[in-house]
Amino acid sequence: MIKNFFHSTVFKIAGLMFLVSFMAIASMFSSVFISDGAQNDAASINTAGSLRMQSFRMASYAQTESKSNEDIARLQEMIEKFENDLTTGVLINKQALMAGEESDELLKIINAQWQTKIKPLITSNSNLNPNEQVELNRQIEAFVTTLNELVLSYQKHAEANIATIRLIQSVALFSTLMLIGFAMLIVNRHIERPLSRLIMVANQISRGDFTMRADDSGKDELAVLAKTFNKMSDSIYRSQSQLEGQVQRKTQRLQRSNQSLDLLYKISNKLNNSDPAKIDYQPVLEQLATVTGIEDLDLCIMTVQGDGPYEHLVSASKDLPEKCIQHQCGDCTEHNEIFPNVGNNLRYQLTHNGENYGVFSVNPPQGKPLEDWQHQLFEAVAEQISSGLSMKHQLEQSRRMALMNERTVIARELHDSLAQALSYLKMQVAMLQKLQKKENAQAQIEEVVDELKGGLAAAYSELRELLTTFRLKLDGQGIKAALEQTIEQLKTRSETIEFELDYQVSNIPFTPQEEIHLLQIAREATQNAFYHSQGSKIVIAIESNNLSEVTLSVRDNGVGIPGDPNKLNHYGLAIMKERSRNLEGSLSIERVETGGTEVKFSFIPEYAKEITEKLQQA
C-alpha cells in the first residue's frame, strides 16, 4: 500500500508542489532574515558619516581662541550628541549584530580614540596652543580615517546582504524553474500522454472499435485506470463478439425457420391447389435436402394394402441397396413410429388416420446426428406427405364412390323409367298375344297396338331425356344450366311459346340424387305443358323457404287439365310421382283459376335435414 502510494501521481504532484512551495517559503524566509539583519545598514552608514562632520565641527570650535560661554555650551552640546551617536542608538545595535566582524573592531578603536585622544583636547576650556591644535587636527584626521573605514565596512556589509539576497532569489528562481520543468515532464509523461491515450481509446470505443489499448505500463492511478479500461474494453469486445455470434446463430436459425416454413407452405399449397394424384414429390425432396443440408434422403411410397413401395424417390445420385432393388422392404415398413436403422439413420413412417402410405428415410453423414430443428422439419414434411398421400387415397376412393353412385343413379333411372316402360310394353305384348287367339278382338288388338306405339314413343322419348340428363351431369353442369338447355331445345320446336325461368336456389347444396330427380320432374312437367297446354307461356320457378324447403313449380296459361289428370300422360305422371316419393316430397297438379295448369313439387333437401338433426341433438 505504501509502495503504491509513492508511485501515485497525486503523491508526485503533491511532492512537486511541496518542493516549489518550500523553495518559495525558504527564499522568502531567507530574504526576510537577511533583510532584517541589514535593516540598520543605511542608518549606520548615515550615522557613521555624520560623526565625521561632527568631528570636524567640534575640532573647529575647540580651536577657537576666545570662547564665549555660548561657544562652550554649543561645543558641549556637540560633544554630547557625538557621544550619544557613538555610544548609543544605531551604532551600538549594529555592533551587537556584527559582533566579531571588522566594523565591531573599528567601532571599538573609534571609541578608544575618542575617549583617550580627541575628547581630552576638545573638552579643555583653555585655548589650545599651536602644538595642541596640530595634534588635534592630526588626531581628527586619523579619527575620520577610522570612521571612513567604519563606513566602508558598513557599506560592504550592506552590499554583502544584498548579494546574498540576490543569490538566494536566483537560486530559488532557478530551482523553481527546474521543479516546474520537472513537474511538466512528469505531468506530460504520467498524466497528459496516458490521458490522451485513454481519450483516443474512448473515441475508438465510441466508434465500435475495441482493439485499441491504453498505456498501462505505469503504477500510478492512470495506469490502474488504463488497466481497468483495457479489461473493460476486452470484456465488452468479448461480449460483443459473443452477441454477434449469438445474433449470427439466431439469424441462421431464423433463415432456416423461414426456409422450413417456406418449404412447408409450398408443400401445403401444392396439396391444396393441385390434384393430389398428380403431385410430384421429387422437387420437395430436393428442396428439403437443400434446406436441411442432408443430401441423402429416400422417399418410398406404397399403397395402403401393399407391403412394398411402388415408387422410390431419392434426393441424390446413389446406388440403391440390394434390399431396395429386390424390394425387401420389411425393415423399413414394418414399423409404426420413427426409429433408427443403422447408426444415426432415421425412418419416418408415412401414416395418416391409421393408414400406412410408405416410409421417409433420412441418412445423415456418419458422426453427425440430426439437430432438433432438422428432426422437427422432417417430421412436419413426413406429415405433409402423409396428408397428401391420404388425400390422394381419399380422392381415389371418392372417385370410386362417385362412379358407383353415378352407376347406381343411372341404374335407378333406367329402372324407374325405361325398365318400367319396357315392362309395360311387355305386358301389352302379352295381352296382344292373348287377343290374337280370340275371335272378334280386332278392335281390342288395334287399341293394344296403339298402346304399344304410344309406349314405344314414350320409352324412346324417356331414353333420349335420360341420355341428355346423364350427359349434363357428366359434364358437371347444374340444374339451372340443364333447364336452360331444355328450354332452348323446346324453343327450337315452337316459336309461339314463351319460357320464363326463375331460379333462386343457387346457394343450396343438392345431392346428385336430388339434382337428378328435381331436374327430371321439372323437365317432365315442362314437356307436358309444352305438348298439351296449348298455351303461350310457361313459367318454371325453383325457390326455397329460408333455405330449408325447396319448391318447384311449372305453370302455363293454357286450357288447363281435365277433370281426371290421371288420364293425361299417365306414364309421365306416374314417373313424377315415383320421383317425388324418392325425395320424400309432395307432388300436386292443379288447375289455375286464371287459366292453365300448375305442377308443384316440394321437398326438404338432405342438408336441411342434417342441420335440423344437429340442432335437435344440441
Number of C-alpha atoms within 10 A of each C-alpha: 6 7 8 12 14 14 15 19 20 13 14 18 15 12 14 18 15 12 16 21 13 14 20 17 13 15 20 16 12 16 20 14 13 17 17 11 16 21 15 18 22 15 16 24 22 14 18 25 17 14 21 20 13 16 23 15 13 23 21 15 17 24 21 14 11 10 16 10 9 9 14 17 12 14 21 15 13 17 18 12 14 21 16 13 18 19 15 11 13 21 23 16 14 20 19 11 14 16 12 10 12 16 23 20 15 19 21 14 15 20 17 13 17 21 12 11 16 22 17 11 21 25 14 11 10 14 16 18 11 10 9 14 18 13 16 23 18 13 18 21 15 14 22 20 14 18 24 18 17 23 22 16 18 25 16 14 19 21 14 14 20 16 12 16 20 13 14 18 19 13 14 20 16 12 16 19 13 13 17 16 12 13 18 15 13 16 16 14 12 20 18 15 13 22 19 14 17 23 13 15 23 19 13 15 16 10 9 11 13 20 12 16 19 23 20 19 12 15 17 21 18 23 22 15 18 23 18 14 20 21 13 13 21 16 13 14 17 13 12 14 12 12 12 12 12 12 12 12 12 12 12 12 13 12 13 17 16 13 17 23 13 12 18 18 13 13 20 17 11 15 21 12 9 11 13 20 14 9 16 11 14 15 12 18 21 18 16 23 17 13 18 18 11 18 21 18 19 20 24 22 22 20 16 16 9 13 17 21 19 12 11 17 16 18 20 14 8 8 8 11 10 9 11 15 11 8 13 15 16 11 10 22 23 13 14 16 12 15 14 14 14 8 12 16 16 22 24 25 25 30 21 17 8 9 14 24 28 30 29 27 23 23 19 18 14 9 8 8 15 19 10 9 14 19 16 13 21 22 17 14 23 22 17 19 25 24 20 24 26 21 19 18 17 13 16 14 12 14 12 12 12 14 12 12 15 17 12 13 17 17 14 14 21 16 14 16 23 21 15 15 20 15 13 18 20 13 13 18 16 11 14 19 12 12 17 13 9 10 7 10 14 12 10 14 19 12 13 18 15 12 16 19 13 13 18 17 12 18 21 14 13 19 16 12 16 19 13 15 20 17 13 17 17 10 9 9 11 16 21 17 12 19 19 14 14 18 20 12 11 17 15 8 10 10 9 10 15 14 18 14 15 13 15 14 18 12 8 14 14 17 11 15 18 19 14 23 20 24 19 22 26 25 21 18 22 25 17 16 26 22 10 14 21 15 20 14 18 25 17 22 18 21 17 18 10 7 16 17 15 20 20 21 22 25 26 27 20 21 15 23 21 12 9 7 14 13 11 14 12 10 18 19 20 14 18 23 17 17 23 20 13 12 17 13 17 14 21 11 17 15 20 16 8 9 15 21 24 23 20 20 22 21 20 18 20 14 15 15 13 11 12 12 11 10 9 8 7 6
